[in-house]
Amino acid sequence: MNRNAIADTIERALSSAGITMDSPTMGSVAATIRKALTDAGLTRPPHDAPLHVVEEPAVDNGSFTSHAFAIGGASRDYKLYVPTGARREAAPLLVMLHGCTQQPDDFAIGTRMNELAQQYGFLVAYPAQARRANGSNCWNWFEADQQLRSGEEVSLIAGIAQDIVRSHHIDGRRVFVAGLSAGGAMALVLGATYPDVFAGVGVHSGVALGTAHDMGSAFAAMRGQARPRDASDQTARPPVPTIVVHGDADPTVHVSNAEQIVTHARQAFDAQPGAPLRALAGSRRAMQGREVTTTHWIDASGVAQIAHWVIHGAAHAWAGGNPEGSYTDARGPDASQAIVQFLLDPQRAN
């Protein structure tokens, strides 16, 4: 039984018992019960902040199970996909961060990432933002304290990854994080604050790191109006292999954010000893009904450390996604395939 069904059952039971918000005698009791249920994620969201809710995806192979992770008094739920045969050898782990109004099952369906996990033999974790932390289920990437290693949300997400490494046969050198929109922005935060945990980052339609410190500056950054960051801040951070995918017709997060993300990643790599990264001329080609321009920056050994995919004419949606999930666009390149190939392939030959 999913959470909506549980919520409906609870609502009917409370109503039958006369415990309703408008009851003159039981109103305060109803309010107390409703708050406890909301904190537990067992009530439906309000109409002014709808969630895209779908049934749990059917998985023909492997297992897709629910878990929770806590640090002190803070916790987050997450779903974990384990492909068949995963314990035969140390497997990679990909942490997938959903966007606003989404949740793990929806995100798994829309990205088809479990199918790729079964194909390539890696595990996928889908942390779930708590409704009590953000009314729209957005990761709070824009809050100043959430951009620190000590931030509650980044600590919990990194903790989930580390816990899975301990409990499953995972190659700790191949743990990655990727996300869409707010999830993509949070993936960048994790790559910067936990480079000892995450060996690579995938960002789809995300906001550049450090361009916001509150709600107002977050909307400015999403519109592409954030002030450029000081390059010295980037050079102080360890470089992390990064792939960026963004539509140039995105009305929600301006495509200039993708350019900033790439610039920040290049600055971090170029600050390291040795030769700077070299750009491979971008190529424009048709892929599944859209024109796409890709550019790679390679190191001295020829390995691509940064990839930039610009999808021409695409809006704010996961490219090549399953339309049964939210914020997906069936046209264009398969963003999931591109991200997985970049992160898992040692040569990063996308």
C-alpha positions in Angstrom: 0.0 0.0 0.0 1.5 3.4 -1.0 1.4 6.5 1.2 -1.6 8.0 -0.5 -3.7 4.9 0.2 -2.5 5.0 3.8 -3.4 8.7 4.0 -6.9 8.1 2.6 -7.5 5.3 5.1 -6.4 7.5 8.0 -8.6 10.3 6.8 -11.7 8.1 6.7 -11.0 6.7 10.1 -10.6 10.1 11.7 -13.8 11.3 10.0 -15.7 8.3 11.2 -14.6 9.0 14.7 -15.7 12.6 14.5 -12.1 13.9 14.8 -12.1 16.7 12.2 -10.5 20.1 12.1 -13.9 21.9 12.2 -15.2 19.9 15.1 -16.0 22.2 18.1 -14.8 19.7 20.6 -12.1 17.7 18.8 -10.5 20.3 16.6 -7.4 20.7 18.7 -7.0 16.9 18.8 -7.4 16.7 15.0 -4.8 19.4 14.6 -2.3 17.6 16.8 -2.9 14.3 15.0 -2.6 15.9 11.6 0.7 17.6 12.4 2.2 14.3 13.6 1.0 12.6 10.4 2.4 15.4 8.2 5.8 15.1 9.9 5.7 11.4 9.1 4.7 12.1 5.5 1.3 10.4 5.9 -1.0 13.2 4.8 -1.8 14.4 1.3 0.0 17.7 0.4 -2.1 20.9 0.3 -3.7 22.0 -2.9 -1.4 25.0 -3.2 1.7 22.8 -3.3 0.8 19.7 -5.3 3.2 16.8 -5.6 3.4 14.6 -8.7 2.6 11.2 -7.1 2.7 7.9 -9.0 2.5 4.3 -8.1 5.8 2.6 -7.2 7.5 1.5 -10.5 7.4 -2.1 -11.3 10.9 -3.6 -11.6 11.3 -6.8 -13.5 14.7 -7.5 -12.2 16.6 -6.5 -9.0 14.9 -5.0 -5.9 13.6 -1.5 -5.2 13.1 -1.0 -1.5 12.3 1.7 1.0 14.8 2.8 3.7 15.5 5.7 6.1 18.7 7.2 7.4 19.1 9.5 10.4 21.8 11.7 11.9 20.9 12.8 15.4 17.3 14.1 15.2 17.3 14.6 11.4 16.4 11.9 8.9 15.4 11.3 5.3 13.7 8.4 3.6 15.2 7.0 0.4 14.6 4.2 -2.1 17.3 1.9 -3.2 17.5 -0.1 -6.4 19.9 -3.1 -6.4 20.2 -5.0 -9.7 20.4 -8.7 -9.9 23.9 -10.1 -9.5 25.2 -6.9 -7.8 27.1 -8.7 -5.2 29.3 -10.6 -7.6 31.8 -7.7 -7.6 32.1 -4.3 -6.1 29.5 -2.1 -7.9 29.2 1.6 -8.5 26.6 3.7 -6.7 24.6 6.6 -8.2 22.7 8.9 -5.9 19.8 10.5 -7.8 18.2 13.8 -6.4 14.7 14.6 -7.6 13.5 18.1 -8.5 10.7 20.2 -6.8 7.3 18.5 -6.4 8.9 15.1 -7.3 9.6 12.1 -5.2 11.7 9.0 -5.6 9.3 6.7 -7.4 8.3 9.4 -9.8 11.9 10.3 -10.5 12.9 6.7 -11.0 10.1 6.2 -13.6 10.9 9.5 -15.4 14.6 8.9 -15.7 14.5 5.1 -16.3 17.6 5.0 -14.2 16.7 1.6 -12.7 16.7 0.1 -16.1 20.2 1.4 -16.8 21.3 0.2 -13.4 20.2 -3.3 -14.3 21.9 -3.1 -17.6 25.3 -1.8 -16.3 25.3 -3.3 -12.8 25.3 -0.3 -10.5 23.0 0.6 -7.5 20.8 3.7 -7.4 19.7 5.6 -4.3 16.9 8.1 -4.5 16.8 10.3 -1.3 13.5 11.9 -0.6 13.2 15.5 0.6 10.9 15.8 3.6 7.7 17.9 3.3 8.5 19.5 6.6 11.8 20.8 5.2 10.4 22.3 2.1 6.7 22.7 1.2 7.3 22.0 -2.5 9.7 19.1 -1.9 12.6 21.1 -3.2 16.1 20.5 -1.9 17.2 23.7 -0.1 20.3 24.2 -2.2 19.9 28.0 -2.0 20.2 28.3 1.8 23.6 29.4 2.9 23.9 26.8 5.7 22.9 24.0 3.3 25.9 24.8 1.1 28.3 23.8 3.8 29.6 20.3 4.6 27.9 20.6 8.0 24.5 21.4 6.4 21.7 19.1 7.4 20.6 18.0 4.0 24.0 17.5 2.5 25.1 15.6 5.6 22.1 13.3 5.3 22.5 12.7 1.6 26.2 12.0 1.9 25.4 9.8 5.0 23.0 7.8 2.9 25.7 7.2 0.3 28.2 6.2 2.9 25.7 3.9 4.7 25.0 2.1 1.4 28.7 1.7 0.8 29.0 0.0 4.2 26.0 -2.2 3.9 26.4 -3.3 0.2 29.3 -4.5 -2.0 30.1 -1.0 -3.3 33.3 0.3 -4.9 33.8 3.4 -2.7 35.9 5.0 -5.5 32.9 5.0 -7.8 30.1 6.8 -5.9 28.4 9.5 -7.9 25.6 12.0 -7.5 23.2 13.5 -10.1 20.0 15.5 -10.1 17.4 17.5 -11.9 16.8 21.2 -11.2 16.9 21.7 -7.4 18.3 18.2 -7.3 21.0 19.2 -9.8 21.9 22.3 -7.7 22.2 20.1 -4.6 24.3 17.6 -6.5 26.8 20.4 -7.2 26.8 21.3 -3.4 27.6 17.6 -2.6 30.4 17.5 -5.2 32.0 20.5 -3.6 31.5 19.7 0.1 32.0 15.9 -0.1 34.6 15.3 -2.8 35.9 12.5 -0.5 32.5 10.7 -1.0 31.4 11.6 -4.6 33.7 10.9 -7.5 31.6 12.7 -10.1 28.6 14.9 -10.6 25.7 15.0 -13.1 23.6 18.2 -13.4 20.5 18.4 -15.5 18.9 21.8 -15.7 20.5 22.9 -12.4 21.6 26.2 -10.9 25.2 27.1 -10.5 26.8 26.6 -7.1 27.0 29.6 -4.7 24.9 31.9 -6.8 22.2 32.1 -4.1 22.0 32.4 -0.3 18.3 32.9 0.2 15.0 32.6 -1.7 15.3 36.0 -3.4 18.8 35.4 -4.7 17.7 31.8 -5.7 15.0 33.2 -8.1 17.5 35.7 -9.5 20.0 32.9 -10.1 17.4 30.8 -11.8 16.7 33.7 -14.2 20.4 34.0 -15.0 20.8 37.2 -13.1 23.2 36.1 -10.4 26.5 37.9 -10.0 29.5 35.9 -11.2 31.4 34.2 -8.4 35.0 35.0 -7.6 37.3 32.6 -9.4 39.4 32.1 -6.3 36.4 30.4 -4.6 36.5 27.7 -7.4 40.2 27.2 -7.3 40.0 26.5 -3.5 37.7 23.5 -4.2 39.0 20.0 -5.3 38.0 19.4 -9.0 35.3 16.9 -9.6 34.4 15.3 -13.0 31.1 17.0 -14.0 28.6 16.5 -16.8 26.1 19.3 -17.4 22.8 18.9 -19.5 20.5 21.8 -20.1 17.9 22.9 -22.6 18.5 26.4 -24.2 14.8 27.1 -24.1 14.4 26.4 -20.4 12.0 29.0 -18.9 12.5 27.9 -15.3 16.3 27.8 -15.0 18.2 29.9 -17.5 20.7 28.1 -19.7 23.4 30.5 -18.6 23.5 28.5 -15.4 25.0 25.6 -17.3 27.7 27.8 -18.7 28.5 29.0 -15.2 28.7 25.5 -13.9 31.1 24.5 -16.7 33.2 27.6 -16.0 33.4 26.8 -12.3 34.4 23.2 -13.0 37.1 24.3 -15.5 38.5 26.8 -12.9 38.8 24.1 -10.3 40.6 21.7 -12.7 42.9 24.4 -14.1 44.0 25.5 -10.7 45.6 22.0 -10.2 49.3 21.3 -11.0 49.9 20.2 -14.6 48.5 21.1 -18.0 45.0 22.8 -18.0 42.1 21.0 -19.6 41.8 21.1 -23.3 38.5 21.7 -25.0 37.4 19.4 -27.8 35.4 21.3 -30.5 31.7 21.0 -29.8 29.7 19.1 -32.4 26.0 19.7 -33.2 23.9 16.8 -34.3 20.4 15.5 -34.3 19.4 13.1 -31.5 15.9 11.7 -31.1 14.2 14.7 -32.6 16.3 17.5 -31.2 19.5 19.2 -32.1 22.2 18.8 -29.5 25.7 20.5 -29.1 28.2 18.6 -27.0 31.6 19.9 -25.8 34.2 18.1 -23.7 37.2 19.2 -21.8 40.0 16.6 -21.6 43.0 16.2 -19.4 46.6 15.4 -20.5 45.8 11.7 -20.7 42.8 12.3 -23.0 40.1 11.6 -20.3 37.1 14.0 -20.4 36.7 15.6 -17.0 33.9 18.0 -18.0 31.0 17.4 -20.5 28.5 20.1 -21.6 25.3 19.1 -23.4 23.1 21.9 -24.8 19.8 20.6 -26.1 18.4 23.2 -28.5 14.8 24.0 -28.1 14.3 22.0 -24.9 12.5 23.3 -21.9 12.8 22.4 -18.2 12.6 18.6 -18.4 14.7 15.4 -18.2 15.7 14.7 -21.8 14.8 11.4 -23.3 12.7 10.6 -20.3 9.7 8.5 -19.7 6.5 10.6 -20.1 4.9 8.6 -17.3 7.2 10.6 -14.9 7.0 14.3 -14.3 9.2 16.9 -15.9 10.3 14.7 -18.7 10.8 15.2 -22.5 10.8 12.1 -24.6 12.6 14.0 -27.4 16.3 14.7 -27.4 19.2 12.7 -26.2 18.9 10.1 -23.4 20.2 12.2 -20.5 20.3 9.2 -18.2 22.5 7.3 -20.7 24.8 10.3 -21.2 25.2 10.8 -17.4 25.8 7.1 -16.7 28.3 6.7 -19.5 30.2 9.8 -18.5 30.4 8.9 -14.8 31.0 5.2 -15.1 33.3 5.1 -18.2 36.9 5.7 -17.2 37.5 7.3 -20.6 34.3 9.3 -20.3 33.9 9.0 -24.1 30.4 10.5 -24.5 
